[in-house]
Amino acid sequence: MTTEEQRGDHAKTLLEDYMLDEAFEAIRGEILSAWEHSDSSDASARETAYISLKLLSRLRIYFENVVTTGEFKKAEKGEARYN
């Protein structure tokens, strides 16, 4: 198994872990709450919440991309066996 395949498997395990999912959801909820309770004139707090949500999303997407790369490597290895 290649390093990319191992990384993909590990990232998939992490994404399927209920504690990590719980952490993502809890943090997302805290950020949304901070945004909802911010003063409408507090552009800095709202921008911070927006950026925080985007970063949280990027983190999940990073793990998903690692999973996809690992799956592609496994598929390539499978195709190589038949050629």
Helices and strands as residue ranges (DSSP letters): H 3-16, H 18-36, H 43-82
